[in-house]
Amino acid sequence: MDLSLFGDEQKDKSQFDEFAPLAWRMRPDTLDEFRGQEKILGKDSVLRKAIKEDKLTSLIFWGPPGSGKTTLARIVANTTKAHFEELSAVTSNVSDVRRVLKQAKERFAIQNIKTILLIDEIHRFNKAQQDALLPAVEDGSIVLIGVTTENPYFEVNSPLISRSGIFIFEPLSDKDIRAIVKKALDNKERGVGKYRVELQEDALNHIVQLSQGDARQALNVLEMAAMATVSNKSGVRKIGLKVAEDAAQKRAVKYDRDGDAHYDVISAFIKSIRGSDPDAALYWLARMIYAGEDPKFIARRMIIAASEDIGLADSRALEVATAAARAVDFVGLPEARINLAHAAIYLATAPKSNSVIKGIDKASKIVRERHCDNVPKLLRDSSYPGALKLGHGSEYKYPHSYKDGYVRQDYLPENVKREKYYDPSSLGDEQRIKEYLDRIKRIKTEE
């Protein structure tokens, strides 16, 4: 897309805005208007400086929908002196890419003007289309900005990855979404301000929670609610919770992500898993997902529960919980709810043991309260020159050299060696561990 054309589009924007969706109309045009992504766009960040100074190198913006990836790319279009082109990987083919690259090379050779090429949904380009970009990225005739909702390390060719800066966009915070919605309420030219919309607090909270960090979704719901509401005698369109629910087609659930409900519901979820009740675990999981809880938070708590409440009674629980957490990153909602449910059911129905947390807590208490003796000489590192002369490791017995892979020797300092930290239960896999440790005890006694 020619930069002059993009500029004309900005000049005619007010005419087009009358028919464009609210999310499009409220798109910020400058860095100062942009909300969120403080980690990568903070005041002194490298990316912010590069945009302001028009010194960009190839970039890939990776993050969930509505987090500002394409918006930021178009802010670059407004600020750069370079020529700006935009392609959508959904509608473009190899010939489109080659045409743009040919023009970019000619422009660079004749006018010494670089081209910034925005490719929306770059993960949808096949290998041949991505490969076609590489020569122009390498010789500097284009600066690529690839926008994707998928993990670029899986979906973008390695040569392009190695030549691009990867910037990860997070879902917008509730605070950012709230500010964006309020700005749209107040703005009479681009927002819904001319309709005198009054959004009640519970309706605003509902829109913010349902958006799950997606500004586009929040603005879409606001617009639908505003257009569906009739002005009262005072000319005000009042939007309450019921209207917001109807506009979003989703019922509000009492859930404050920063308040008591947040902690109460996750507590109920973990206690249901600990109590071996898969039905209750699924209910609380569904309630959290419906209310817009961060799925990464849910996954992290299940990983903790896998070791705290199940532990060595079924070590696969930790593998399943960790796999679910990876699935959240790789798949994302709504599909990742299935992976979270898979893990929740597995953890709820697994045999339970808290021996792991009891063991580490007791060991931690001993470390805090008692003097830490030196490591016994037989256990010290003997790999460096002179270590054996110091007696390090000289008396160490290599267990694999003995029958059954075991030989009696002390592995703890003298002042703590009589303490018992790990006490296996008789449930699940720990029964086998218990039997193994009992056999070791008998061998010690027989010696």
C-alpha positions in Angstrom: 0.0 0.0 0.0 1.4 3.4 -1.1 2.2 5.7 1.8 0.5 8.5 0.1 -2.6 6.4 -0.2 -2.4 5.6 3.5 -2.1 9.3 4.2 -5.2 10.0 2.1 -7.0 7.3 4.0 -6.2 9.1 7.2 -7.5 12.4 5.8 -10.8 10.8 4.8 -11.0 8.9 8.0 -13.8 11.0 9.4 -16.0 10.3 6.5 -15.4 6.6 6.7 -15.7 6.5 10.5 -19.5 7.0 10.2 -19.8 3.5 8.8 -16.7 1.7 10.3 -16.9 -0.4 13.5 -16.2 1.4 16.8 -13.0 -0.6 17.3 -11.7 0.7 14.0 -12.6 4.3 14.7 -11.0 4.3 18.2 -7.7 2.9 16.9 -4.9 5.2 18.2 -2.9 7.1 15.6 0.1 7.9 17.8 2.3 6.2 20.4 1.0 8.6 23.1 -2.6 7.4 22.4 -1.5 3.7 22.5 -2.6 1.8 25.7 -0.8 -1.2 27.2 2.3 -3.2 26.4 4.5 -1.3 28.9 7.1 -4.0 28.9 7.9 -3.4 25.3 6.7 0.2 24.8 7.8 1.8 28.0 9.2 5.3 28.0 12.8 4.3 27.6 12.2 1.0 25.7 14.3 0.2 22.6 11.2 -0.3 20.5 9.7 3.0 21.4 12.9 4.8 20.6 13.3 3.0 17.3 9.8 3.9 16.2 10.2 7.6 17.2 13.6 7.9 15.6 12.4 5.9 12.5 15.2 3.4 12.8 13.3 0.1 12.8 14.8 -3.3 11.8 12.6 -6.2 10.9 10.1 -7.1 13.7 7.6 -9.8 14.5 4.7 -8.9 16.8 3.3 -11.9 18.6 0.3 -11.9 20.9 -3.4 -12.5 21.3 -6.2 -10.8 19.3 -7.0 -7.2 20.3 -3.7 -6.6 22.1 -2.5 -3.9 19.7 -0.2 -5.6 17.3 -1.7 -4.3 14.0 -2.5 -1.0 15.6 1.1 -0.4 16.6 2.2 -1.4 13.1 -0.1 1.2 11.6 1.2 3.8 14.1 4.6 3.1 12.5 3.0 3.9 9.1 2.0 7.3 10.5 5.4 8.1 11.8 7.9 6.7 9.3 9.5 8.5 6.4 9.9 5.1 4.7 7.4 3.9 2.1 4.7 1.7 3.8 3.1 -1.4 2.3 0.6 -3.8 3.9 -0.4 -7.3 2.9 -2.7 -9.7 4.5 -1.5 -13.3 4.6 -5.2 -14.4 4.3 -5.7 -12.8 0.9 -2.2 -12.5 -0.6 -0.3 -15.0 -2.6 3.4 -15.4 -3.8 2.9 -13.2 -6.8 1.6 -10.4 -4.5 4.7 -10.7 -2.3 7.1 -10.7 -5.3 5.4 -7.7 -6.8 5.8 -5.7 -3.6 9.4 -6.8 -3.1 10.3 -5.9 -6.7 8.9 -2.4 -6.3 10.7 -2.1 -2.9 14.1 -3.1 -4.5 13.6 -0.5 -7.3 12.6 2.2 -4.8 15.6 1.4 -2.7 18.0 1.3 -5.7 16.7 4.5 -7.4 15.5 6.7 -4.5 17.4 5.1 -1.6 14.0 4.8 0.2 13.3 1.8 2.3 10.0 0.0 2.4 8.3 -1.1 5.6 6.1 -4.1 4.8 3.4 -5.1 7.3 2.2 -8.6 6.9 -0.9 -9.3 9.0 -1.3 -12.9 10.1 2.1 -13.9 8.8 1.7 -17.4 10.2 -0.7 -18.1 7.4 2.0 -17.7 4.8 3.4 -21.0 3.6 7.1 -21.7 3.4 7.5 -20.5 -0.2 5.8 -17.2 0.6 8.0 -16.7 3.7 11.1 -17.7 1.8 10.3 -15.1 -0.9 10.7 -12.4 1.8 14.2 -13.4 2.9 16.4 -11.8 0.2 14.8 -8.4 0.7 15.0 -8.6 4.5 18.7 -9.5 4.2 19.7 -6.7 1.8 17.7 -4.1 3.8 15.4 -3.0 1.0 12.4 -3.9 3.2 11.8 -3.7 6.9 9.4 -6.5 7.7 6.7 -6.2 10.4 5.1 -9.6 10.8 2.0 -9.8 12.9 0.8 -13.1 14.3 -1.3 -14.7 17.0 0.6 -17.9 16.8 4.0 -18.8 18.2 6.5 -17.6 15.6 9.1 -20.1 16.6 6.7 -22.8 15.3 5.0 -20.9 12.5 7.7 -18.6 10.9 10.7 -19.8 9.1 13.9 -19.9 11.1 15.9 -17.6 8.7 13.2 -14.9 9.2 13.2 -15.4 12.9 16.9 -15.0 13.2 16.8 -11.7 11.3 13.9 -10.2 13.2 13.3 -8.9 16.7 10.5 -10.8 18.4 8.2 -8.7 20.6 5.6 -10.5 22.7 2.3 -8.7 23.3 0.3 -9.6 26.4 -3.4 -9.4 26.8 -4.4 -5.9 27.8 -4.9 -5.4 31.6 -8.4 -4.7 33.0 -7.2 -1.2 33.7 -6.2 -0.6 30.0 -9.5 -2.1 28.8 -11.5 0.1 31.2 -9.6 3.2 30.0 -10.2 2.3 26.3 -13.9 1.8 26.9 -14.2 5.1 28.8 -12.4 6.9 26.1 -14.9 5.6 23.5 -17.7 6.7 25.8 -16.4 10.3 26.0 -15.2 10.7 22.4 -17.9 12.5 20.4 -16.1 12.3 17.0 -14.8 8.7 16.9 -16.6 7.1 19.8 -20.2 6.9 21.1 -20.0 10.2 22.9 -22.5 11.9 20.6 -25.1 9.4 21.7 -24.7 10.4 25.4 -24.2 6.9 26.6 -24.2 6.2 30.3 -22.6 2.9 31.1 -23.4 1.6 34.6 -20.5 0.3 36.7 -21.7 -3.3 36.7 -22.1 -3.3 33.0 -18.6 -1.8 32.5 -17.2 -4.5 34.8 -18.9 -7.2 32.8 -17.5 -5.9 29.5 -14.0 -5.6 30.9 -14.1 -9.1 32.3 -15.5 -10.7 29.2 -13.0 -9.0 26.9 -10.1 -11.1 28.5 -7.6 -8.4 27.4 -9.1 -8.0 23.9 -9.8 -4.3 23.3 -11.6 -5.0 20.0 -14.1 -7.4 21.7 -14.7 -4.8 24.5 -15.5 -2.1 22.0 -17.7 -4.4 19.9 -19.9 -5.1 22.9 -20.0 -1.5 23.9 -21.1 -0.5 20.4 -23.8 -3.1 20.1 -25.1 -2.2 23.5 -25.1 1.5 22.7 -26.9 1.0 19.3 -29.5 -1.3 20.9 -30.4 1.1 23.6 -33.1 3.8 23.2 -32.5 7.3 24.6 -34.7 8.2 27.6 -36.6 11.5 27.9 -33.3 13.3 28.8 -31.7 12.0 25.6 -29.4 9.6 27.5 -28.8 6.0 26.6 -28.4 4.1 29.9 -26.7 0.7 29.6 -27.1 -1.6 32.6 -25.8 -5.1 33.2 -28.8 -6.8 31.4 -28.1 -4.8 28.2 -24.4 -5.6 28.4 -25.1 -9.3 28.9 -27.5 -9.3 25.9 -24.9 -7.5 23.7 -22.2 -10.0 24.7 -24.6 -12.9 24.7 -23.0 -14.1 28.0 -24.3 -13.9 31.5 -22.2 -12.1 34.2 -20.8 -14.3 36.9 -19.8 -12.8 40.3 -16.1 -12.8 40.0 -13.6 -10.1 40.8 -10.2 -10.9 39.4 -8.5 -8.7 42.0 -10.8 -9.4 44.9 -12.1 -12.1 47.3 -14.0 -14.0 44.6 -10.8 -14.6 42.6 -9.1 -16.3 45.6 -12.2 -18.0 46.9 -13.0 -19.7 43.6 -9.4 -20.9 42.9 -9.3 -22.1 46.5 -12.5 -24.1 45.9 -11.0 -25.5 42.7 -7.8 -26.7 44.4 -9.6 -28.1 47.4 -12.0 -30.0 45.1 -8.9 -31.5 43.4 -7.4 -32.3 46.8 -10.7 -33.9 47.8 -10.8 -36.1 44.8 -14.0 -34.6 43.4 -13.7 -34.3 39.6 -17.3 -32.9 39.2 -16.6 -30.0 41.6 -13.2 -29.4 40.0 -14.9 -29.1 36.6 -17.6 -26.8 37.9 -15.1 -24.3 39.5 -12.8 -24.5 36.4 -15.8 -23.7 34.1 -16.8 -20.8 36.4 -13.3 -19.3 36.3 -13.0 -19.6 32.5 -16.5 -18.2 32.0 -15.7 -15.2 34.2 -12.5 -14.5 32.2 -9.8 -15.8 34.6 -6.3 -15.9 33.2 -5.9 -19.6 32.1 -2.2 -19.3 32.9 -3.0 -18.6 36.5 -5.3 -21.7 36.6 -2.5 -23.9 35.0 0.1 -22.6 37.4 -2.1 -23.6 40.4 -2.6 -27.1 39.0 1.1 -27.5 38.6 1.6 -26.7 42.2 -1.2 -29.0 43.3 0.3 -31.8 41.3 3.3 -31.9 43.6 1.7 -30.6 46.8 -1.4 -32.8 46.9 -0.5 -35.8 44.7 3.3 -35.8 44.5 5.0 -39.2 44.3 1.7 -41.1 44.7 1.4 -40.4 40.9 4.3 -38.5 39.4 2.5 -38.3 36.1 0.2 -35.7 37.6 3.0 -33.2 37.4 3.6 -34.1 33.7 -0.1 -33.8 32.9 -0.4 -30.4 34.7 2.7 -29.1 33.0 1.5 -30.3 29.6 -1.8 -28.4 30.2 0.1 -25.2 30.9 2.1 -25.6 27.7 -1.2 -26.2 25.8 -2.6 -22.9 27.1 0.3 -21.1 25.5 0.2 -23.2 22.3 -3.5 -23.5 21.7 -5.1 -20.6 23.7 -8.7 -20.2 24.7 -11.4 -21.4 24.0 -9.9 -24.7 23.0 -7.4 -24.8 25.9 -10.4 -25.2 28.3 -10.4 -28.9 27.2 -6.7 -29.3 28.1 -7.3 -27.6 31.5 -10.3 -29.9 32.1 -8.2 -32.9 31.1 -5.6 -32.0 33.8 -8.2 -31.1 36.4 -9.9 -34.5 36.1 -6.6 -36.3 36.1 -5.4 -34.5 39.3 -8.8 -35.0 41.0 -8.8 -38.7 40.4 -5.2 -39.4 41.1 -4.1 -41.0 44.5 -3.1 -38.3 47.0 0.0 -37.7 49.1 1.4 -34.6 50.7 4.8 -36.2 51.5 6.6 -33.9 49.1 5.5 -30.6 50.7 5.9 -32.1 54.2 9.4 -33.2 53.3 10.7 -29.9 51.8 9.0 -27.9 54.6 10.8 -29.9 57.3 14.1 -29.7 55.5 13.7 -26.0 55.0 12.9 -25.5 58.7 16.0 -27.5 59.7 18.1 -25.3 57.4 16.7 -22.1 58.9 17.1 -23.1 62.5 20.3 -25.1 62.7 23.9 -24.5 61.9 24.8 -25.7 58.5 27.8 -28.0 58.8 30.3 -28.4 56.0 29.7 -30.9 53.3 31.2 -34.3 54.4 34.6 -34.9 52.7 33.4 -38.1 50.9 30.7 -36.1 49.1 32.8 -33.1 48.0 33.7 -32.5 44.4 36.9 -34.5 43.4 37.0 -33.6 39.7 39.6 -30.7 39.9 43.3 -31.2 40.3 44.4 -31.5 43.9 41.0 -32.4 45.2 42.0 -35.9 46.1 45.0 -34.7 48.0 42.6 -32.7 50.2 40.7 -35.9 50.8 37.7 -34.8 48.8 35.7 -37.8 47.6 38.5 -40.2 48.5 36.2 -42.4 50.7 33.2 -42.1 48.5 31.7 -45.5 47.4 30.1 -45.6 44.0 26.7 -47.4 44.5 26.6 -48.9 41.1 29.7 -50.9 41.9 27.8 -52.8 44.6 25.0 -55.4 44.7 21.5 -54.0 43.9 23.1 -50.6 43.3 23.3 -49.7 47.0 26.0 -49.3 49.5 25.7 -48.0 53.0 27.3 -44.5 53.6 26.2 -41.2 55.2 25.0 -38.5 52.9 24.2 -35.8 55.5 26.3 -33.7 57.9 26.6 -35.2 61.4 24.3 -32.7 63.1 21.3 -33.5 60.9 21.7 -37.1 59.7 19.2 -38.5 62.2 16.4 -36.4 60.9 13.8 -38.0 58.6 12.4 -35.7 55.9 10.6 -37.9 53.4 7.9 -40.2 54.8 6.1 -42.0 51.9 2.4 -42.8 52.1 1.0 -46.2 51.2 -1.1 -44.8 48.3 -0.4 -45.1 44.6 3.2 -45.3 43.4 4.4 -44.4 46.8 3.6 -47.9 48.0 6.4 -49.1 45.7 8.7 -46.3 46.9 7.9 -47.3 50.5 8.7 -50.9 49.8 12.0 -49.9 48.2 13.0 -47.7 51.2 12.0 -50.5 53.6 14.3 -52.9 51.8 17.2 -50.3 52.1 16.5 -50.1 55.8 16.8 -53.9 56.1 20.1 -53.9 54.3 21.4 -51.3 56.7 20.3 -53.3 59.6 21.9 -56.5 58.3 25.3 -54.8 57.8 
